[in-house]
Amino acid sequence: ANVIPDEFIAVTSNALAGNMKAALKAQTDLLPIARALFLESNPVPAKAALALMGKIPSDIVRQPLSRASEETKKELRRVLGL
């Protein structure tokens, strides 16, 4: 939700308003991004995505974690349209 908060808010808002069809569509639309964000241990892909989007200055994570792989970054770029 930190990567694309407005999209996640749409899922919840529609569900709370009883518009389950719209909530399901919004949730389904998010699945490729959600899957990409779990290609590696959290928070590695999330930090990589935020850095790729220019929302944070770096994708550095604390040890024992390491930065996202180039394959993960490539997938993040694809699903985020970057």
mmCIF file of the N, C-alpha and C atoms, coordinates in Angstrom:
data_MODEL
# 
_entry.id   MODEL 
# 
loop_
_atom_site.group_PDB 
_atom_site.id 
_atom_site.type_symbol 
_atom_site.label_atom_id 
_atom_site.label_alt_id 
_atom_site.label_comp_id 
_atom_site.label_asym_id 
_atom_site.label_entity_id 
_atom_site.label_seq_id 
_atom_site.pdbx_PDB_ins_code 
_atom_site.Cartn_x 
_atom_site.Cartn_y 
_atom_site.Cartn_z 
_atom_site.occupancy 
_atom_site.B_iso_or_equiv 
_atom_site.pdbx_formal_charge 
_atom_site.auth_seq_id 
_atom_site.auth_comp_id 
_atom_site.auth_asym_id 
_atom_site.auth_atom_id 
_atom_site.pdbx_PDB_model_num 
ATOM 1   N N  . ALA A 1 1  ? 0.815   -1.192  0.000   1.00 0.00 ? 1  ALA A N  1 
ATOM 2   C CA . ALA A 1 1  ? 0.000   0.000   0.000   1.00 0.00 ? 1  ALA A CA 1 
ATOM 3   C C  . ALA A 1 1  ? 0.861   1.260   0.000   1.00 0.00 ? 1  ALA A C  1 
ATOM 4   N N  . ASN A 1 2  ? 2.112   1.179   0.465   1.00 0.00 ? 2  ASN A N  1 
ATOM 5   C CA . ASN A 1 2  ? 2.988   2.351   0.441   1.00 0.00 ? 2  ASN A CA 1 
ATOM 6   C C  . ASN A 1 2  ? 3.423   2.702   -0.971  1.00 0.00 ? 2  ASN A C  1 
ATOM 7   N N  . VAL A 1 3  ? 3.421   1.740   -1.857  1.00 0.00 ? 3  VAL A N  1 
ATOM 8   C CA . VAL A 1 3  ? 3.868   1.975   -3.232  1.00 0.00 ? 3  VAL A CA 1 
ATOM 9   C C  . VAL A 1 3  ? 2.767   2.641   -4.050  1.00 0.00 ? 3  VAL A C  1 
ATOM 10  N N  . ILE A 1 4  ? 1.554   2.159   -3.931  1.00 0.00 ? 4  ILE A N  1 
ATOM 11  C CA . ILE A 1 4  ? 0.424   2.707   -4.703  1.00 0.00 ? 4  ILE A CA 1 
ATOM 12  C C  . ILE A 1 4  ? -0.779  2.903   -3.769  1.00 0.00 ? 4  ILE A C  1 
ATOM 13  N N  . PRO A 1 5  ? -0.691  3.861   -2.860  1.00 0.00 ? 5  PRO A N  1 
ATOM 14  C CA . PRO A 1 5  ? -1.741  4.011   -1.852  1.00 0.00 ? 5  PRO A CA 1 
ATOM 15  C C  . PRO A 1 5  ? -3.122  4.326   -2.418  1.00 0.00 ? 5  PRO A C  1 
ATOM 16  N N  . ASP A 1 6  ? -3.205  5.164   -3.423  1.00 0.00 ? 6  ASP A N  1 
ATOM 17  C CA . ASP A 1 6  ? -4.521  5.533   -3.960  1.00 0.00 ? 6  ASP A CA 1 
ATOM 18  C C  . ASP A 1 6  ? -5.264  4.322   -4.507  1.00 0.00 ? 6  ASP A C  1 
ATOM 19  N N  . GLU A 1 7  ? -4.536  3.422   -5.131  1.00 0.00 ? 7  GLU A N  1 
ATOM 20  C CA . GLU A 1 7  ? -5.153  2.226   -5.693  1.00 0.00 ? 7  GLU A CA 1 
ATOM 21  C C  . GLU A 1 7  ? -5.666  1.299   -4.595  1.00 0.00 ? 7  GLU A C  1 
ATOM 22  N N  . PHE A 1 8  ? -4.903  1.185   -3.504  1.00 0.00 ? 8  PHE A N  1 
ATOM 23  C CA . PHE A 1 8  ? -5.352  0.355   -2.391  1.00 0.00 ? 8  PHE A CA 1 
ATOM 24  C C  . PHE A 1 8  ? -6.534  0.995   -1.668  1.00 0.00 ? 8  PHE A C  1 
ATOM 25  N N  . ILE A 1 9  ? -6.545  2.310   -1.576  1.00 0.00 ? 9  ILE A N  1 
ATOM 26  C CA . ILE A 1 9  ? -7.681  3.009   -0.976  1.00 0.00 ? 9  ILE A CA 1 
ATOM 27  C C  . ILE A 1 9  ? -8.943  2.747   -1.790  1.00 0.00 ? 9  ILE A C  1 
ATOM 28  N N  . ALA A 1 10 ? -8.818  2.683   -3.103  1.00 0.00 ? 10 ALA A N  1 
ATOM 29  C CA . ALA A 1 10 ? -9.978  2.418   -3.961  1.00 0.00 ? 10 ALA A CA 1 
ATOM 30  C C  . ALA A 1 10 ? -10.594 1.060   -3.649  1.00 0.00 ? 10 ALA A C  1 
ATOM 31  N N  . VAL A 1 11 ? -9.765  0.059   -3.401  1.00 0.00 ? 11 VAL A N  1 
ATOM 32  C CA . VAL A 1 11 ? -10.282 -1.268  -3.050  1.00 0.00 ? 11 VAL A CA 1 
ATOM 33  C C  . VAL A 1 11 ? -11.112 -1.174  -1.775  1.00 0.00 ? 11 VAL A C  1 
ATOM 34  N N  . THR A 1 12 ? -10.520 -0.599  -0.743  1.00 0.00 ? 12 THR A N  1 
ATOM 35  C CA . THR A 1 12 ? -11.182 -0.512  0.553   1.00 0.00 ? 12 THR A CA 1 
ATOM 36  C C  . THR A 1 12 ? -12.425 0.374   0.503   1.00 0.00 ? 12 THR A C  1 
ATOM 37  N N  . SER A 1 13 ? -12.305 1.513   -0.127  1.00 0.00 ? 13 SER A N  1 
ATOM 38  C CA . SER A 1 13 ? -13.443 2.448   -0.199  1.00 0.00 ? 13 SER A CA 1 
ATOM 39  C C  . SER A 1 13 ? -14.634 1.822   -0.911  1.00 0.00 ? 13 SER A C  1 
ATOM 40  N N  . ASN A 1 14 ? -14.364 1.155   -2.024  1.00 0.00 ? 14 ASN A N  1 
ATOM 41  C CA . ASN A 1 14 ? -15.451 0.496   -2.748  1.00 0.00 ? 14 ASN A CA 1 
ATOM 42  C C  . ASN A 1 14 ? -16.075 -0.616  -1.926  1.00 0.00 ? 14 ASN A C  1 
ATOM 43  N N  . ALA A 1 15 ? -15.253 -1.393  -1.243  1.00 0.00 ? 15 ALA A N  1 
ATOM 44  C CA . ALA A 1 15 ? -15.788 -2.478  -0.416  1.00 0.00 ? 15 ALA A CA 1 
ATOM 45  C C  . ALA A 1 15 ? -16.638 -1.926  0.723   1.00 0.00 ? 15 ALA A C  1 
ATOM 46  N N  . LEU A 1 16 ? -16.148 -0.899  1.391   1.00 0.00 ? 16 LEU A N  1 
ATOM 47  C CA . LEU A 1 16 ? -16.902 -0.313  2.505   1.00 0.00 ? 16 LEU A CA 1 
ATOM 48  C C  . LEU A 1 16 ? -18.202 0.329   2.039   1.00 0.00 ? 16 LEU A C  1 
ATOM 49  N N  . ALA A 1 17 ? -18.216 0.811   0.801   1.00 0.00 ? 17 ALA A N  1 
ATOM 50  C CA . ALA A 1 17 ? -19.433 1.420   0.252   1.00 0.00 ? 17 ALA A CA 1 
ATOM 51  C C  . ALA A 1 17 ? -20.402 0.367   -0.278  1.00 0.00 ? 17 ALA A C  1 
ATOM 52  N N  . GLY A 1 18 ? -19.991 -0.898  -0.217  1.00 0.00 ? 18 GLY A N  1 
ATOM 53  C CA . GLY A 1 18 ? -20.851 -1.970  -0.692  1.00 0.00 ? 18 GLY A CA 1 
ATOM 54  C C  . GLY A 1 18 ? -20.762 -2.218  -2.181  1.00 0.00 ? 18 GLY A C  1 
ATOM 55  N N  . ASN A 1 19 ? -19.845 -1.548  -2.843  1.00 0.00 ? 19 ASN A N  1 
ATOM 56  C CA . ASN A 1 19 ? -19.662 -1.720  -4.283  1.00 0.00 ? 19 ASN A CA 1 
ATOM 57  C C  . ASN A 1 19 ? -18.631 -2.821  -4.515  1.00 0.00 ? 19 ASN A C  1 
ATOM 58  N N  . MET A 1 20 ? -19.051 -4.052  -4.288  1.00 0.00 ? 20 MET A N  1 
ATOM 59  C CA . MET A 1 20 ? -18.135 -5.181  -4.337  1.00 0.00 ? 20 MET A CA 1 
ATOM 60  C C  . MET A 1 20 ? -17.591 -5.457  -5.734  1.00 0.00 ? 20 MET A C  1 
ATOM 61  N N  . LYS A 1 21 ? -18.378 -5.167  -6.751  1.00 0.00 ? 21 LYS A N  1 
ATOM 62  C CA . LYS A 1 21 ? -17.912 -5.378  -8.119  1.00 0.00 ? 21 LYS A CA 1 
ATOM 63  C C  . LYS A 1 21 ? -16.708 -4.468  -8.410  1.00 0.00 ? 21 LYS A C  1 
ATOM 64  N N  . ALA A 1 22 ? -16.804 -3.198  -8.025  1.00 0.00 ? 22 ALA A N  1 
ATOM 65  C CA . ALA A 1 22 ? -15.698 -2.263  -8.228  1.00 0.00 ? 22 ALA A CA 1 
ATOM 66  C C  . ALA A 1 22 ? -14.508 -2.627  -7.345  1.00 0.00 ? 22 ALA A C  1 
ATOM 67  N N  . ALA A 1 23 ? -14.777 -3.066  -6.120  1.00 0.00 ? 23 ALA A N  1 
ATOM 68  C CA . ALA A 1 23 ? -13.702 -3.467  -5.209  1.00 0.00 ? 23 ALA A CA 1 
ATOM 69  C C  . ALA A 1 23 ? -12.947 -4.663  -5.770  1.00 0.00 ? 23 ALA A C  1 
ATOM 70  N N  . LEU A 1 24 ? -13.687 -5.638  -6.281  1.00 0.00 ? 24 LEU A N  1 
ATOM 71  C CA . LEU A 1 24 ? -13.056 -6.817  -6.865  1.00 0.00 ? 24 LEU A CA 1 
ATOM 72  C C  . LEU A 1 24 ? -12.238 -6.456  -8.096  1.00 0.00 ? 24 LEU A C  1 
ATOM 73  N N  . LYS A 1 25 ? -12.766 -5.572  -8.933  1.00 0.00 ? 25 LYS A N  1 
ATOM 74  C CA . LYS A 1 25 ? -12.019 -5.140  -10.122 1.00 0.00 ? 25 LYS A CA 1 
ATOM 75  C C  . LYS A 1 25 ? -10.737 -4.431  -9.711  1.00 0.00 ? 25 LYS A C  1 
ATOM 76  N N  . ALA A 1 26 ? -10.818 -3.526  -8.741  1.00 0.00 ? 26 ALA A N  1 
ATOM 77  C CA . ALA A 1 26 ? -9.635  -2.801  -8.278  1.00 0.00 ? 26 ALA A CA 1 
ATOM 78  C C  . ALA A 1 26 ? -8.616  -3.773  -7.694  1.00 0.00 ? 26 ALA A C  1 
ATOM 79  N N  . GLN A 1 27 ? -9.099  -4.741  -6.908  1.00 0.00 ? 27 GLN A N  1 
ATOM 80  C CA . GLN A 1 27 ? -8.204  -5.744  -6.315  1.00 0.00 ? 27 GLN A CA 1 
ATOM 81  C C  . GLN A 1 27 ? -7.541  -6.583  -7.399  1.00 0.00 ? 27 GLN A C  1 
ATOM 82  N N  . THR A 1 28 ? -8.315  -7.013  -8.372  1.00 0.00 ? 28 THR A N  1 
ATOM 83  C CA . THR A 1 28 ? -7.780  -7.828  -9.461  1.00 0.00 ? 28 THR A CA 1 
ATOM 84  C C  . THR A 1 28 ? -6.737  -7.052  -10.259 1.00 0.00 ? 28 THR A C  1 
ATOM 85  N N  . ASP A 1 29 ? -6.992  -5.779  -10.487 1.00 0.00 ? 29 ASP A N  1 
ATOM 86  C CA . ASP A 1 29 ? -6.043  -4.943  -11.220 1.00 0.00 ? 29 ASP A CA 1 
ATOM 87  C C  . ASP A 1 29 ? -4.715  -4.807  -10.478 1.00 0.00 ? 29 ASP A C  1 
ATOM 88  N N  . LEU A 1 30 ? -4.744  -4.917  -9.152  1.00 0.00 ? 30 LEU A N  1 
ATOM 89  C CA . LEU A 1 30 ? -3.537  -4.779  -8.345  1.00 0.00 ? 30 LEU A CA 1 
ATOM 90  C C  . LEU A 1 30 ? -2.717  -6.057  -8.230  1.00 0.00 ? 30 LEU A C  1 
ATOM 91  N N  . LEU A 1 31 ? -3.263  -7.182  -8.620  1.00 0.00 ? 31 LEU A N  1 
ATOM 92  C CA . LEU A 1 31 ? -2.568  -8.455  -8.416  1.00 0.00 ? 31 LEU A CA 1 
ATOM 93  C C  . LEU A 1 31 ? -1.175  -8.512  -9.033  1.00 0.00 ? 31 LEU A C  1 
ATOM 94  N N  . PRO A 1 32 ? -0.946  -8.048  -10.265 1.00 0.00 ? 32 PRO A N  1 
ATOM 95  C CA . PRO A 1 32 ? 0.421   -8.106  -10.796 1.00 0.00 ? 32 PRO A CA 1 
ATOM 96  C C  . PRO A 1 32 ? 1.419   -7.306  -9.955  1.00 0.00 ? 32 PRO A C  1 
ATOM 97  N N  . ILE A 1 33 ? 0.998   -6.168  -9.458  1.00 0.00 ? 33 ILE A N  1 
ATOM 98  C CA . ILE A 1 33 ? 1.883   -5.353  -8.620  1.00 0.00 ? 33 ILE A CA 1 
ATOM 99  C C  . ILE A 1 33 ? 2.114   -6.045  -7.285  1.00 0.00 ? 33 ILE A C  1 
ATOM 100 N N  . ALA A 1 34 ? 1.054   -6.569  -6.688  1.00 0.00 ? 34 ALA A N  1 
ATOM 101 C CA . ALA A 1 34 ? 1.191   -7.271  -5.409  1.00 0.00 ? 34 ALA A CA 1 
ATOM 102 C C  . ALA A 1 34 ? 2.130   -8.461  -5.545  1.00 0.00 ? 34 ALA A C  1 
ATOM 103 N N  . ARG A 1 35 ? 1.997   -9.200  -6.620  1.00 0.00 ? 35 ARG A N  1 
ATOM 104 C CA . ARG A 1 35 ? 2.888   -10.351 -6.838  1.00 0.00 ? 35 ARG A CA 1 
ATOM 105 C C  . ARG A 1 35 ? 4.338   -9.891  -6.971  1.00 0.00 ? 35 ARG A C  1 
ATOM 106 N N  . ALA A 1 36 ? 4.564   -8.823  -7.719  1.00 0.00 ? 36 ALA A N  1 
ATOM 107 C CA . ALA A 1 36 ? 5.926   -8.312  -7.907  1.00 0.00 ? 36 ALA A CA 1 
ATOM 108 C C  . ALA A 1 36 ? 6.527   -7.835  -6.584  1.00 0.00 ? 36 ALA A C  1 
ATOM 109 N N  . LEU A 1 37 ? 5.693   -7.295  -5.708  1.00 0.00 ? 37 LEU A N  1 
ATOM 110 C CA . LEU A 1 37 ? 6.189   -6.796  -4.431  1.00 0.00 ? 37 LEU A CA 1 
ATOM 111 C C  . LEU A 1 37 ? 6.569   -7.924  -3.466  1.00 0.00 ? 37 LEU A C  1 
ATOM 112 N N  . PHE A 1 38 ? 6.258   -9.164  -3.832  1.00 0.00 ? 38 PHE A N  1 
ATOM 113 C CA . PHE A 1 38 ? 6.633   -10.297 -2.999  1.00 0.00 ? 38 PHE A CA 1 
ATOM 114 C C  . PHE A 1 38 ? 7.577   -11.261 -3.717  1.00 0.00 ? 38 PHE A C  1 
ATOM 115 N N  . LEU A 1 39 ? 8.265   -10.770 -4.745  1.00 0.00 ? 39 LEU A N  1 
ATOM 116 C CA . LEU A 1 39 ? 9.259   -11.598 -5.422  1.00 0.00 ? 39 LEU A CA 1 
ATOM 117 C C  . LEU A 1 39 ? 10.470  -11.862 -4.529  1.00 0.00 ? 39 LEU A C  1 
ATOM 118 N N  . GLU A 1 40 ? 10.711  -10.948 -3.597  1.00 0.00 ? 40 GLU A N  1 
ATOM 119 C CA . GLU A 1 40 ? 11.802  -11.088 -2.638  1.00 0.00 ? 40 GLU A CA 1 
ATOM 120 C C  . GLU A 1 40 ? 11.256  -10.730 -1.264  1.00 0.00 ? 40 GLU A C  1 
ATOM 121 N N  . SER A 1 41 ? 12.079  -10.906 -0.252  1.00 0.00 ? 41 SER A N  1 
ATOM 122 C CA . SER A 1 41 ? 11.655  -10.611 1.120   1.00 0.00 ? 41 SER A CA 1 
ATOM 123 C C  . SER A 1 41 ? 11.280  -9.148  1.279   1.00 0.00 ? 41 SER A C  1 
ATOM 124 N N  . ASN A 1 42 ? 10.192  -8.938  2.015   1.00 0.00 ? 42 ASN A N  1 
ATOM 125 C CA . ASN A 1 42 ? 9.760   -7.591  2.345   1.00 0.00 ? 42 ASN A CA 1 
ATOM 126 C C  . ASN A 1 42 ? 10.805  -6.968  3.278   1.00 0.00 ? 42 ASN A C  1 
ATOM 127 N N  . PRO A 1 43 ? 11.176  -5.738  3.119   1.00 0.00 ? 43 PRO A N  1 
ATOM 128 C CA . PRO A 1 43 ? 10.663  -4.660  2.292   1.00 0.00 ? 43 PRO A CA 1 
ATOM 129 C C  . PRO A 1 43 ? 11.471  -4.404  1.027   1.00 0.00 ? 43 PRO A C  1 
ATOM 130 N N  . VAL A 1 44 ? 12.285  -5.372  0.616   1.00 0.00 ? 44 VAL A N  1 
ATOM 131 C CA . VAL A 1 44 ? 13.206  -5.154  -0.502  1.00 0.00 ? 44 VAL A CA 1 
ATOM 132 C C  . VAL A 1 44 ? 12.491  -4.677  -1.767  1.00 0.00 ? 44 VAL A C  1 
ATOM 133 N N  . PRO A 1 45 ? 11.491  -5.387  -2.296  1.00 0.00 ? 45 PRO A N  1 
ATOM 134 C CA . PRO A 1 45 ? 10.834  -4.910  -3.514  1.00 0.00 ? 45 PRO A CA 1 
ATOM 135 C C  . PRO A 1 45 ? 10.085  -3.587  -3.332  1.00 0.00 ? 45 PRO A C  1 
ATOM 136 N N  . ALA A 1 46 ? 9.510   -3.378  -2.160  1.00 0.00 ? 46 ALA A N  1 
ATOM 137 C CA . ALA A 1 46 ? 8.792   -2.120  -1.923  1.00 0.00 ? 46 ALA A CA 1 
ATOM 138 C C  . ALA A 1 46 ? 9.747   -0.935  -1.970  1.00 0.00 ? 46 ALA A C  1 
ATOM 139 N N  . LYS A 1 47 ? 10.903  -1.076  -1.333  1.00 0.00 ? 47 LYS A N  1 
ATOM 140 C CA . LYS A 1 47 ? 11.880  0.016   -1.372  1.00 0.00 ? 47 LYS A CA 1 
ATOM 141 C C  . LYS A 1 47 ? 12.406  0.218   -2.784  1.00 0.00 ? 47 LYS A C  1 
ATOM 142 N N  . ALA A 1 48 ? 12.605  -0.870  -3.521  1.00 0.00 ? 48 ALA A N  1 
ATOM 143 C CA . ALA A 1 48 ? 13.062  -0.751  -4.908  1.00 0.00 ? 48 ALA A CA 1 
ATOM 144 C C  . ALA A 1 48 ? 12.016  -0.021  -5.741  1.00 0.00 ? 48 ALA A C  1 
ATOM 145 N N  . ALA A 1 49 ? 10.760  -0.382  -5.571  1.00 0.00 ? 49 ALA A N  1 
ATOM 146 C CA . ALA A 1 49 ? 9.682   0.268   -6.327  1.00 0.00 ? 49 ALA A CA 1 
ATOM 147 C C  . ALA A 1 49 ? 9.613   1.756   -6.004  1.00 0.00 ? 49 ALA A C  1 
ATOM 148 N N  . LEU A 1 50 ? 9.658   2.083   -4.734  1.00 0.00 ? 50 LEU A N  1 
ATOM 149 C CA . LEU A 1 50 ? 9.597   3.493   -4.337  1.00 0.00 ? 50 LEU A CA 1 
ATOM 150 C C  . LEU A 1 50 ? 10.779  4.285   -4.891  1.00 0.00 ? 50 LEU A C  1 
ATOM 151 N N  . ALA A 1 51 ? 11.954  3.668   -4.900  1.00 0.00 ? 51 ALA A N  1 
ATOM 152 C CA . ALA A 1 51 ? 13.132  4.333   -5.468  1.00 0.00 ? 51 ALA A CA 1 
ATOM 153 C C  . ALA A 1 51 ? 12.976  4.500   -6.977  1.00 0.00 ? 51 ALA A C  1 
ATOM 154 N N  . LEU A 1 52 ? 12.494  3.470   -7.661  1.00 0.00 ? 52 LEU A N  1 
ATOM 155 C CA . LEU A 1 52 ? 12.284  3.555   -9.110  1.00 0.00 ? 52 LEU A CA 1 
ATOM 156 C C  . LEU A 1 52 ? 11.279  4.648   -9.460  1.00 0.00 ? 52 LEU A C  1 
ATOM 157 N N  . MET A 1 53 ? 10.300  4.846   -8.586  1.00 0.00 ? 53 MET A N  1 
ATOM 158 C CA . MET A 1 53 ? 9.274   5.865   -8.802  1.00 0.00 ? 53 MET A CA 1 
ATOM 159 C C  . MET A 1 53 ? 9.742   7.262   -8.399  1.00 0.00 ? 53 MET A C  1 
ATOM 160 N N  . GLY A 1 54 ? 10.931  7.352   -7.810  1.00 0.00 ? 54 GLY A N  1 
ATOM 161 C CA . GLY A 1 54 ? 11.467  8.635   -7.381  1.00 0.00 ? 54 GLY A CA 1 
ATOM 162 C C  . GLY A 1 54 ? 10.867  9.149   -6.085  1.00 0.00 ? 54 GLY A C  1 
ATOM 163 N N  . LYS A 1 55 ? 10.226  8.268   -5.316  1.00 0.00 ? 55 LYS A N  1 
ATOM 164 C CA . LYS A 1 55 ? 9.585   8.687   -4.070  1.00 0.00 ? 55 LYS A CA 1 
ATOM 165 C C  . LYS A 1 55 ? 10.525  8.626   -2.871  1.00 0.00 ? 55 LYS A C  1 
ATOM 166 N N  . ILE A 1 56 ? 11.584  7.839   -2.979  1.00 0.00 ? 56 ILE A N  1 
ATOM 167 C CA . ILE A 1 56 ? 12.633  7.815   -1.966  1.00 0.00 ? 56 ILE A CA 1 
ATOM 168 C C  . ILE A 1 56 ? 13.972  7.876   -2.696  1.00 0.00 ? 56 ILE A C  1 
ATOM 169 N N  . PRO A 1 57 ? 15.025  8.358   -2.016  1.00 0.00 ? 57 PRO A N  1 
ATOM 170 C CA . PRO A 1 57 ? 16.295  8.568   -2.709  1.00 0.00 ? 57 PRO A CA 1 
ATOM 171 C C  . PRO A 1 57 ? 17.093  7.308   -3.006  1.00 0.00 ? 57 PRO A C  1 
ATOM 172 N N  . SER A 1 58 ? 16.820  6.213   -2.305  1.00 0.00 ? 58 SER A N  1 
ATOM 173 C CA . SER A 1 58 ? 17.652  5.024   -2.472  1.00 0.00 ? 58 SER A CA 1 
ATOM 174 C C  . SER A 1 58 ? 16.863  3.769   -2.122  1.00 0.00 ? 58 SER A C  1 
ATOM 175 N N  . ASP A 1 59 ? 17.309  2.650   -2.702  1.00 0.00 ? 59 ASP A N  1 
ATOM 176 C CA . ASP A 1 59 ? 16.685  1.363   -2.386  1.00 0.00 ? 59 ASP A CA 1 
ATOM 177 C C  . ASP A 1 59 ? 17.513  0.567   -1.380  1.00 0.00 ? 59 ASP A C  1 
ATOM 178 N N  . ILE A 1 60 ? 18.411  1.231   -0.673  1.00 0.00 ? 60 ILE A N  1 
ATOM 179 C CA . ILE A 1 60 ? 19.256  0.558   0.313   1.00 0.00 ? 60 ILE A CA 1 
ATOM 180 C C  . ILE A 1 60 ? 18.387  0.021   1.451   1.00 0.00 ? 60 ILE A C  1 
ATOM 181 N N  . VAL A 1 61 ? 18.669  -1.224  1.836   1.00 0.00 ? 61 VAL A N  1 
ATOM 182 C CA . VAL A 1 61 ? 17.995  -1.858  2.967   1.00 0.00 ? 61 VAL A CA 1 
ATOM 183 C C  . VAL A 1 61 ? 19.052  -2.294  3.976   1.00 0.00 ? 61 VAL A C  1 
ATOM 184 N N  . ARG A 1 62 ? 18.631  -2.482  5.207   1.00 0.00 ? 62 ARG A N  1 
ATOM 185 C CA . ARG A 1 62 ? 19.565  -2.897  6.256   1.00 0.00 ? 62 ARG A CA 1 
ATOM 186 C C  . ARG A 1 62 ? 19.929  -4.363  6.122   1.00 0.00 ? 62 ARG A C  1 
ATOM 187 N N  . GLN A 1 63 ? 21.150  -4.678  6.553   1.00 0.00 ? 63 GLN A N  1 
ATOM 188 C CA . GLN A 1 63 ? 21.596  -6.065  6.581   1.00 0.00 ? 63 GLN A CA 1 
ATOM 189 C C  . GLN A 1 63 ? 20.749  -6.843  7.576   1.00 0.00 ? 63 GLN A C  1 
ATOM 190 N N  . PRO A 1 64 ? 20.479  -8.079  7.349   1.00 0.00 ? 64 PRO A N  1 
ATOM 191 C CA . PRO A 1 64 ? 21.097  -8.982  6.386   1.00 0.00 ? 64 PRO A CA 1 
ATOM 192 C C  . PRO A 1 64 ? 20.459  -8.942  4.998   1.00 0.00 ? 64 PRO A C  1 
ATOM 193 N N  . LEU A 1 65 ? 19.510  -8.048  4.775   1.00 0.00 ? 65 LEU A N  1 
ATOM 194 C CA . LEU A 1 65 ? 18.880  -7.933  3.459   1.00 0.00 ? 65 LEU A CA 1 
ATOM 195 C C  . LEU A 1 65 ? 19.827  -7.255  2.488   1.00 0.00 ? 65 LEU A C  1 
ATOM 196 N N  . SER A 1 66 ? 19.573  -7.470  1.212   1.00 0.00 ? 66 SER A N  1 
ATOM 197 C CA . SER A 1 66 ? 20.338  -6.779  0.171   1.00 0.00 ? 66 SER A CA 1 
ATOM 198 C C  . SER A 1 66 ? 19.349  -6.180  -0.821  1.00 0.00 ? 66 SER A C  1 
ATOM 199 N N  . ARG A 1 67 ? 19.846  -5.312  -1.661  1.00 0.00 ? 67 ARG A N  1 
ATOM 200 C CA . ARG A 1 67 ? 18.992  -4.641  -2.635  1.00 0.00 ? 67 ARG A CA 1 
ATOM 201 C C  . ARG A 1 67 ? 18.301  -5.645  -3.552  1.00 0.00 ? 67 ARG A C  1 
ATOM 202 N N  . ALA A 1 68 ? 17.225  -5.213  -4.149  1.00 0.00 ? 68 ALA A N  1 
ATOM 203 C CA . ALA A 1 68 ? 16.471  -6.066  -5.078  1.00 0.00 ? 68 ALA A CA 1 
ATOM 204 C C  . ALA A 1 68 ? 17.342  -6.441  -6.271  1.00 0.00 ? 68 ALA A C  1 
ATOM 205 N N  . SER A 1 69 ? 17.112  -7.630  -6.772  1.00 0.00 ? 69 SER A N  1 
ATOM 206 C CA . SER A 1 69 ? 17.838  -8.092  -7.957  1.00 0.00 ? 69 SER A CA 1 
ATOM 207 C C  . SER A 1 69 ? 17.395  -7.302  -9.181  1.00 0.00 ? 69 SER A C  1 
ATOM 208 N N  . GLU A 1 70 ? 18.193  -7.347  -10.203 1.00 0.00 ? 70 GLU A N  1 
ATOM 209 C CA . GLU A 1 70 ? 17.835  -6.675  -11.457 1.00 0.00 ? 70 GLU A CA 1 
ATOM 210 C C  . GLU A 1 70 ? 16.575  -7.282  -12.058 1.00 0.00 ? 70 GLU A C  1 
ATOM 211 N N  . GLU A 1 71 ? 16.380  -8.591  -11.873 1.00 0.00 ? 71 GLU A N  1 
ATOM 212 C CA . GLU A 1 71 ? 15.163  -9.242  -12.379 1.00 0.00 ? 71 GLU A CA 1 
ATOM 213 C C  . GLU A 1 71 ? 13.921  -8.681  -11.681 1.00 0.00 ? 71 GLU A C  1 
ATOM 214 N N  . THR A 1 72 ? 14.015  -8.512  -10.378 1.00 0.00 ? 72 THR A N  1 
ATOM 215 C CA . THR A 1 72 ? 12.885  -7.947  -9.626  1.00 0.00 ? 72 THR A CA 1 
ATOM 216 C C  . THR A 1 72 ? 12.636  -6.512  -10.063 1.00 0.00 ? 72 THR A C  1 
ATOM 217 N N  . LYS A 1 73 ? 13.688  -5.724  -10.204 1.00 0.00 ? 73 LYS A N  1 
ATOM 218 C CA . LYS A 1 73 ? 13.531  -4.334  -10.636 1.00 0.00 ? 73 LYS A CA 1 
ATOM 219 C C  . LYS A 1 73 ? 12.899  -4.263  -12.033 1.00 0.00 ? 73 LYS A C  1 
ATOM 220 N N  . LYS A 1 74 ? 13.298  -5.177  -12.898 1.00 0.00 ? 74 LYS A N  1 
ATOM 221 C CA . LYS A 1 74 ? 12.725  -5.209  -14.252 1.00 0.00 ? 74 LYS A CA 1 
ATOM 222 C C  . LYS A 1 74 ? 11.219  -5.487  -14.175 1.00 0.00 ? 74 LYS A C  1 
ATOM 223 N N  . GLU A 1 75 ? 10.821  -6.441  -13.349 1.00 0.00 ? 75 GLU A N  1 
ATOM 224 C CA . GLU A 1 75 ? 9.401   -6.777  -13.194 1.00 0.00 ? 75 GLU A CA 1 
ATOM 225 C C  . GLU A 1 75 ? 8.645   -5.607  -12.564 1.00 0.00 ? 75 GLU A C  1 
ATOM 226 N N  . LEU A 1 76 ? 9.242   -4.968  -11.574 1.00 0.00 ? 76 LEU A N  1 
ATOM 227 C CA . LEU A 1 76 ? 8.604   -3.805  -10.961 1.00 0.00 ? 76 LEU A CA 1 
ATOM 228 C C  . LEU A 1 76 ? 8.379   -2.696  -11.990 1.00 0.00 ? 76 LEU A C  1 
ATOM 229 N N  . ARG A 1 77 ? 9.383   -2.434  -12.814 1.00 0.00 ? 77 ARG A N  1 
ATOM 230 C CA . ARG A 1 77 ? 9.225   -1.426  -13.864 1.00 0.00 ? 77 ARG A CA 1 
ATOM 231 C C  . ARG A 1 77 ? 8.066   -1.796  -14.791 1.00 0.00 ? 77 ARG A C  1 
ATOM 232 N N  . ARG A 1 78 ? 7.992   -3.068  -15.128 1.00 0.00 ? 78 ARG A N  1 
ATOM 233 C CA . ARG A 1 78 ? 6.941   -3.526  -16.053 1.00 0.00 ? 78 ARG A CA 1 
ATOM 234 C C  . ARG A 1 78 ? 5.553   -3.328  -15.447 1.00 0.00 ? 78 ARG A C  1 
ATOM 235 N N  . VAL A 1 79 ? 5.351   -3.825  -14.231 1.00 0.00 ? 79 VAL A N  1 
ATOM 236 C CA . VAL A 1 79 ? 4.000   -3.764  -13.656 1.00 0.00 ? 79 VAL A CA 1 
ATOM 237 C C  . VAL A 1 79 ? 3.605   -2.352  -13.224 1.00 0.00 ? 79 VAL A C  1 
ATOM 238 N N  . LEU A 1 80 ? 4.587   -1.515  -12.947 1.00 0.00 ? 80 LEU A N  1 
ATOM 239 C CA . LEU A 1 80 ? 4.293   -0.139  -12.557 1.00 0.00 ? 80 LEU A CA 1 
ATOM 240 C C  . LEU A 1 80 ? 4.257   0.813   -13.746 1.00 0.00 ? 80 LEU A C  1 
ATOM 241 N N  . GLY A 1 81 ? 4.585   0.294   -14.926 1.00 0.00 ? 81 GLY A N  1 
ATOM 242 C CA . GLY A 1 81 ? 4.559   1.126   -16.133 1.00 0.00 ? 81 GLY A CA 1 
ATOM 243 C C  . GLY A 1 81 ? 5.666   2.172   -16.160 1.00 0.00 ? 81 GLY A C  1 
ATOM 244 N N  . LEU A 1 82 ? 6.829   1.804   -15.640 1.00 0.00 ? 82 LEU A N  1 
ATOM 245 C CA . LEU A 1 82 ? 7.954   2.750   -15.590 1.00 0.00 ? 82 LEU A CA 1 
ATOM 246 C C  . LEU A 1 82 ? 8.956   2.483   -16.712 1.00 0.00 ? 82 LEU A C  1 
# 
